[in-house]
Amino acid sequence: MNAVVPLPLPNRQTPAAQSTLAESVGDAARRYLEDMGPVPTDDVYETFLAELEQPLLREVMAWAGGNQSRAAQTLGLSRATLRKKLQRYGLR
C-alpha cells in the first residue's frame, strides 16, 4: 500500500500567490544562497533538485490518489522510475 500524506494548501489570496513557478523557485534559490553566505559548496544543484523533487512527487501522488501509474504518466516518467524515486525519498 502506498502511503501518501496530503499537505494543507496555503491561503493564496495575496498578490505574491500569483507568481509563476519559475519566480518562486528563483526566490527560494536566492534566499537559500543568501542564507549560505560566503560558505563554499559544490552540491547546490543536487541539493536543490532533491528539495524540489520530494514535495513534487508527494503532491502528484496525492493528486493521483496514490495511483503510481497515473502519477508517472502525469510526471512524464516511467512507473519504474517513479517507484525508484518514491523509494529514495521514503514516500512508498
VMD Tcl script that builds the backbone (N, CA, C; Angstrom):
set m [mol new atoms 276]
animate dup $m
set s [atomselect $m all]
$s set {name element resname resid chain x y z} {
  {N N MET 1 A 0.839 -1.183 0.000}
  {CA C MET 1 A 0.000 0.000 0.000}
  {C C MET 1 A 0.880 1.240 0.000}
  {N N ASN 2 A 0.535 2.185 -0.783}
  {CA C ASN 2 A 1.291 3.434 -0.867}
  {C C ASN 2 A 0.743 4.431 0.140}
  {N N ALA 3 A 1.612 4.946 0.977}
  {CA C ALA 3 A 1.208 5.947 1.950}
  {C C ALA 3 A 1.498 7.328 1.391}
  {N N VAL 4 A 0.456 8.107 1.205}
  {CA C VAL 4 A 0.602 9.458 0.704}
  {C C VAL 4 A -0.015 10.392 1.719}
  {N N VAL 5 A 0.749 11.363 2.146}
  {CA C VAL 5 A 0.264 12.320 3.129}
  {C C VAL 5 A 0.010 13.638 2.413}
  {N N PRO 6 A -1.269 14.017 2.222}
  {CA C PRO 6 A -1.534 15.297 1.565}
  {C C PRO 6 A -1.167 16.454 2.484}
  {N N LEU 7 A -0.586 17.479 1.898}
  {CA C LEU 7 A -0.214 18.655 2.661}
  {C C LEU 7 A -1.318 19.696 2.564}
  {N N PRO 8 A -1.535 20.463 3.638}
  {CA C PRO 8 A -2.547 21.520 3.551}
  {C C PRO 8 A -2.088 22.597 2.574}
  {N N LEU 9 A -3.028 23.153 1.836}
  {CA C LEU 9 A -2.696 24.201 0.890}
  {C C LEU 9 A -2.657 25.540 1.616}
  {N N PRO 10 A -1.667 26.356 1.299}
  {CA C PRO 10 A -1.599 27.664 1.945}
  {C C PRO 10 A -2.725 28.566 1.453}
  {N N ASN 11 A -3.050 29.565 2.261}
  {CA C ASN 11 A -4.049 30.553 1.880}
  {C C ASN 11 A -3.444 31.411 0.778}
  {N N ARG 12 A -4.011 31.388 -0.407}
  {CA C ARG 12 A -3.410 32.054 -1.571}
  {C C ARG 12 A -4.243 33.250 -2.021}
  {N N GLN 13 A -4.387 34.214 -1.149}
  {CA C GLN 13 A -5.169 35.382 -1.511}
  {C C GLN 13 A -4.322 36.638 -1.621}
  {N N THR 14 A -3.014 36.489 -1.577}
  {CA C THR 14 A -2.131 37.641 -1.697}
  {C C THR 14 A -1.621 37.739 -3.124}
  {N N PRO 15 A -1.226 38.924 -3.578}
  {CA C PRO 15 A -0.691 39.065 -4.934}
  {C C PRO 15 A 0.536 38.188 -5.175}
  {N N ALA 16 A 1.331 37.915 -4.143}
  {CA C ALA 16 A 2.518 37.070 -4.315}
  {C C ALA 16 A 2.149 35.667 -4.759}
  {N N ALA 17 A 0.926 35.230 -4.446}
  {CA C ALA 17 A 0.488 33.889 -4.822}
  {C C ALA 17 A 0.306 33.758 -6.331}
  {N N GLN 18 A 0.341 34.870 -7.038}
  {CA C GLN 18 A 0.158 34.831 -8.481}
  {C C GLN 18 A 1.486 34.709 -9.219}
  {N N SER 19 A 2.571 34.518 -8.480}
  {CA C SER 19 A 3.869 34.385 -9.131}
  {C C SER 19 A 3.951 33.039 -9.848}
  {N N THR 20 A 4.823 32.989 -10.844}
  {CA C THR 20 A 4.994 31.748 -11.597}
  {C C THR 20 A 5.856 30.777 -10.794}
  {N N LEU 21 A 5.853 29.539 -11.217}
  {CA C LEU 21 A 6.694 28.535 -10.586}
  {C C LEU 21 A 8.166 28.938 -10.702}
  {N N ALA 22 A 8.558 29.411 -11.869}
  {CA C ALA 22 A 9.950 29.831 -12.073}
  {C C ALA 22 A 10.331 30.962 -11.119}
  {N N GLU 23 A 9.440 31.914 -10.914}
  {CA C GLU 23 A 9.706 33.010 -9.981}
  {C C GLU 23 A 9.829 32.494 -8.551}
  {N N SER 24 A 8.961 31.574 -8.177}
  {CA C SER 24 A 9.006 31.009 -6.823}
  {C C SER 24 A 10.305 30.246 -6.593}
  {N N VAL 25 A 10.718 29.464 -7.580}
  {CA C VAL 25 A 11.965 28.712 -7.463}
  {C C VAL 25 A 13.152 29.673 -7.407}
  {N N GLY 26 A 13.113 30.695 -8.232}
  {CA C GLY 26 A 14.182 31.690 -8.220}
  {C C GLY 26 A 14.287 32.392 -6.873}
  {N N ASP 27 A 13.141 32.756 -6.299}
  {CA C ASP 27 A 13.134 33.397 -4.980}
  {C C ASP 27 A 13.710 32.461 -3.921}
  {N N ALA 28 A 13.304 31.197 -3.972}
  {CA C ALA 28 A 13.798 30.218 -2.996}
  {C C ALA 28 A 15.304 30.014 -3.150}
  {N N ALA 29 A 15.785 29.932 -4.392}
  {CA C ALA 29 A 17.218 29.754 -4.628}
  {C C ALA 29 A 17.990 30.966 -4.107}
  {N N ARG 30 A 17.471 32.148 -4.375}
  {CA C ARG 30 A 18.133 33.369 -3.910}
  {C C ARG 30 A 18.228 33.394 -2.388}
  {N N ARG 31 A 17.106 33.077 -1.710}
  {CA C ARG 31 A 17.110 33.060 -0.241}
  {C C ARG 31 A 18.075 32.013 0.293}
  {N N TYR 32 A 18.089 30.838 -0.325}
  {CA C TYR 32 A 18.988 29.757 0.107}
  {C C TYR 32 A 20.444 30.193 -0.013}
  {N N LEU 33 A 20.797 30.776 -1.147}
  {CA C LEU 33 A 22.173 31.210 -1.368}
  {C C LEU 33 A 22.550 32.354 -0.424}
  {N N GLU 34 A 21.620 33.265 -0.181}
  {CA C GLU 34 A 21.887 34.350 0.771}
  {C C GLU 34 A 22.096 33.800 2.174}
  {N N ASP 35 A 21.296 32.818 2.560}
  {CA C ASP 35 A 21.417 32.211 3.886}
  {C C ASP 35 A 22.744 31.472 4.041}
  {N N MET 36 A 23.245 30.896 2.943}
  {CA C MET 36 A 24.524 30.186 2.988}
  {C C MET 36 A 25.675 31.139 3.219}
  {N N GLY 37 A 25.534 32.361 2.732}
  {CA C GLY 37 A 26.617 33.331 2.866}
  {C C GLY 37 A 27.812 32.932 2.022}
  {N N PRO 38 A 29.006 33.273 2.473}
  {CA C PRO 38 A 30.206 33.001 1.673}
  {C C PRO 38 A 30.734 31.574 1.815}
  {N N VAL 39 A 29.977 30.691 2.445}
  {CA C VAL 39 A 30.421 29.318 2.649}
  {C C VAL 39 A 30.505 28.609 1.295}
  {N N PRO 40 A 31.675 28.107 0.918}
  {CA C PRO 40 A 31.790 27.412 -0.366}
  {C C PRO 40 A 31.069 26.062 -0.324}
  {N N THR 41 A 30.429 25.721 -1.407}
  {CA C THR 41 A 29.747 24.439 -1.513}
  {C C THR 41 A 29.838 23.968 -2.957}
  {N N ASP 42 A 29.717 22.684 -3.148}
  {CA C ASP 42 A 29.805 22.165 -4.511}
  {C C ASP 42 A 28.630 21.255 -4.862}
  {N N ASP 43 A 27.563 21.310 -4.060}
  {CA C ASP 43 A 26.439 20.420 -4.353}
  {C C ASP 43 A 25.091 21.132 -4.332}
  {N N VAL 44 A 25.078 22.431 -4.596}
  {CA C VAL 44 A 23.824 23.185 -4.564}
  {C C VAL 44 A 22.828 22.621 -5.576}
  {N N TYR 45 A 23.303 22.254 -6.764}
  {CA C TYR 45 A 22.407 21.729 -7.798}
  {C C TYR 45 A 21.700 20.462 -7.319}
  {N N GLU 46 A 22.456 19.490 -6.845}
  {CA C GLU 46 A 21.865 18.238 -6.368}
  {C C GLU 46 A 20.972 18.466 -5.155}
  {N N THR 47 A 21.394 19.321 -4.242}
  {CA C THR 47 A 20.593 19.625 -3.063}
  {C C THR 47 A 19.265 20.243 -3.469}
  {N N PHE 48 A 19.316 21.198 -4.371}
  {CA C PHE 48 A 18.103 21.877 -4.797}
  {C C PHE 48 A 17.163 20.921 -5.522}
  {N N LEU 49 A 17.708 20.091 -6.398}
  {CA C LEU 49 A 16.865 19.128 -7.104}
  {C C LEU 49 A 16.168 18.187 -6.135}
  {N N ALA 50 A 16.886 17.695 -5.149}
  {CA C ALA 50 A 16.292 16.788 -4.164}
  {C C ALA 50 A 15.210 17.500 -3.365}
  {N N GLU 51 A 15.464 18.754 -3.007}
  {CA C GLU 51 A 14.487 19.518 -2.235}
  {C C GLU 51 A 13.232 19.817 -3.045}
  {N N LEU 52 A 13.363 19.964 -4.337}
  {CA C LEU 52 A 12.210 20.218 -5.201}
  {C C LEU 52 A 11.477 18.925 -5.561}
  {N N GLU 53 A 12.243 17.885 -5.804}
  {CA C GLU 53 A 11.663 16.639 -6.294}
  {C C GLU 53 A 10.761 15.969 -5.259}
  {N N GLN 54 A 11.190 15.956 -4.025}
  {CA C GLN 54 A 10.426 15.261 -2.993}
  {C C GLN 54 A 9.010 15.836 -2.812}
  {N N PRO 55 A 8.833 17.142 -2.619}
  {CA C PRO 55 A 7.468 17.646 -2.488}
  {C C PRO 55 A 6.666 17.523 -3.781}
  {N N LEU 56 A 7.337 17.611 -4.935}
  {CA C LEU 56 A 6.630 17.427 -6.197}
  {C C LEU 56 A 6.056 16.021 -6.277}
  {N N LEU 57 A 6.875 15.029 -5.978}
  {CA C LEU 57 A 6.401 13.641 -6.007}
  {C C LEU 57 A 5.270 13.424 -5.007}
  {N N ARG 58 A 5.436 13.966 -3.813}
  {CA C ARG 58 A 4.417 13.805 -2.773}
  {C C ARG 58 A 3.079 14.409 -3.215}
  {N N GLU 59 A 3.125 15.593 -3.793}
  {CA C GLU 59 A 1.891 16.269 -4.207}
  {C C GLU 59 A 1.238 15.594 -5.405}
  {N N VAL 60 A 2.043 15.166 -6.375}
  {CA C VAL 60 A 1.468 14.491 -7.541}
  {C C VAL 60 A 0.867 13.148 -7.127}
  {N N MET 61 A 1.529 12.436 -6.222}
  {CA C MET 61 A 0.962 11.172 -5.737}
  {C C MET 61 A -0.361 11.409 -5.006}
  {N N ALA 62 A -0.431 12.466 -4.227}
  {CA C ALA 62 A -1.681 12.788 -3.529}
  {C C ALA 62 A -2.762 13.140 -4.549}
  {N N TRP 63 A -2.394 13.943 -5.532}
  {CA C TRP 63 A -3.334 14.341 -6.581}
  {C C TRP 63 A -3.853 13.116 -7.346}
  {N N ALA 64 A -2.972 12.133 -7.561}
  {CA C ALA 64 A -3.334 10.923 -8.296}
  {C C ALA 64 A -3.995 9.879 -7.392}
  {N N GLY 65 A -4.246 10.238 -6.152}
  {CA C GLY 65 A -4.900 9.304 -5.238}
  {C C GLY 65 A -4.051 8.084 -4.929}
  {N N GLY 66 A -2.739 8.233 -4.993}
  {CA C GLY 66 A -1.840 7.119 -4.717}
  {C C GLY 66 A -1.616 6.196 -5.901}
  {N N ASN 67 A -2.227 6.501 -7.029}
  {CA C ASN 67 A -2.095 5.667 -8.225}
  {C C ASN 67 A -0.770 5.976 -8.919}
  {N N GLN 68 A 0.186 5.069 -8.802}
  {CA C GLN 68 A 1.519 5.303 -9.346}
  {C C GLN 68 A 1.522 5.403 -10.863}
  {N N SER 69 A 0.691 4.636 -11.531}
  {CA C SER 69 A 0.645 4.702 -12.995}
  {C C SER 69 A 0.178 6.074 -13.456}
  {N N ARG 70 A -0.864 6.596 -12.817}
  {CA C ARG 70 A -1.393 7.913 -13.171}
  {C C ARG 70 A -0.370 9.001 -12.840}
  {N N ALA 71 A 0.261 8.897 -11.679}
  {CA C ALA 71 A 1.265 9.885 -11.276}
  {C C ALA 71 A 2.450 9.864 -12.233}
  {N N ALA 72 A 2.916 8.668 -12.593}
  {CA C ALA 72 A 4.056 8.548 -13.511}
  {C C ALA 72 A 3.722 9.174 -14.861}
  {N N GLN 73 A 2.539 8.901 -15.369}
  {CA C GLN 73 A 2.126 9.469 -16.649}
  {C C GLN 73 A 2.073 10.998 -16.565}
  {N N THR 74 A 1.524 11.512 -15.473}
  {CA C THR 74 A 1.423 12.958 -15.278}
  {C C THR 74 A 2.800 13.611 -15.223}
  {N N LEU 75 A 3.739 12.947 -14.573}
  {CA C LEU 75 A 5.101 13.475 -14.431}
  {C C LEU 75 A 5.963 13.258 -15.670}
  {N N GLY 76 A 5.500 12.399 -16.582}
  {CA C GLY 76 A 6.293 12.098 -17.765}
  {C C GLY 76 A 7.427 11.133 -17.461}
  {N N LEU 77 A 7.205 10.277 -16.454}
  {CA C LEU 77 A 8.202 9.283 -16.042}
  {C C LEU 77 A 7.652 7.887 -16.291}
  {N N SER 78 A 8.547 6.927 -16.362}
  {CA C SER 78 A 8.075 5.545 -16.380}
  {C C SER 78 A 7.657 5.194 -14.952}
  {N N ARG 79 A 6.793 4.208 -14.823}
  {CA C ARG 79 A 6.351 3.797 -13.495}
  {C C ARG 79 A 7.537 3.283 -12.676}
  {N N ALA 80 A 8.465 2.600 -13.319}
  {CA C ALA 80 A 9.642 2.080 -12.615}
  {C C ALA 80 A 10.498 3.224 -12.070}
  {N N THR 81 A 10.678 4.268 -12.866}
  {CA C THR 81 A 11.450 5.423 -12.402}
  {C C THR 81 A 10.755 6.096 -11.237}
  {N N LEU 82 A 9.446 6.260 -11.340}
  {CA C LEU 82 A 8.695 6.859 -10.238}
  {C C LEU 82 A 8.847 6.030 -8.970}
  {N N ARG 83 A 8.726 4.727 -9.093}
  {CA C ARG 83 A 8.864 3.861 -7.917}
  {C C ARG 83 A 10.239 4.020 -7.264}
  {N N LYS 84 A 11.289 4.108 -8.066}
  {CA C LYS 84 A 12.646 4.296 -7.529}
  {C C LYS 84 A 12.756 5.627 -6.793}
  {N N LYS 85 A 12.177 6.663 -7.371}
  {CA C LYS 85 A 12.237 7.980 -6.742}
  {C C LYS 85 A 11.421 7.999 -5.449}
  {N N LEU 86 A 10.265 7.378 -5.447}
  {CA C LEU 86 A 9.453 7.306 -4.240}
  {C C LEU 86 A 10.196 6.559 -3.143}
  {N N GLN 87 A 10.853 5.483 -3.509}
  {CA C GLN 87 A 11.625 4.705 -2.554}
  {C C GLN 87 A 12.809 5.521 -2.015}
  {N N ARG 88 A 13.483 6.260 -2.884}
  {CA C ARG 88 A 14.633 7.088 -2.471}
  {C C ARG 88 A 14.246 8.069 -1.375}
  {N N TYR 89 A 13.052 8.629 -1.473}
  {CA C TYR 89 A 12.615 9.635 -0.502}
  {C C TYR 89 A 11.720 9.059 0.607}
  {N N GLY 90 A 11.546 7.747 0.615}
  {CA C GLY 90 A 10.715 7.135 1.639}
  {C C GLY 90 A 9.253 7.485 1.513}
  {N N LEU 91 A 8.785 7.663 0.282}
  {CA C LEU 91 A 7.399 8.040 0.033}
  {C C LEU 91 A 6.520 6.860 -0.379}
  {N N ARG 92 A 7.070 5.661 -0.336}
  {CA C ARG 92 A 6.298 4.470 -0.721}
  {C C ARG 92 A 5.508 3.948 0.429}
}
mol reanalyze $m
mol bondsrecalc $m
mol representation Tube
mol addrep $m
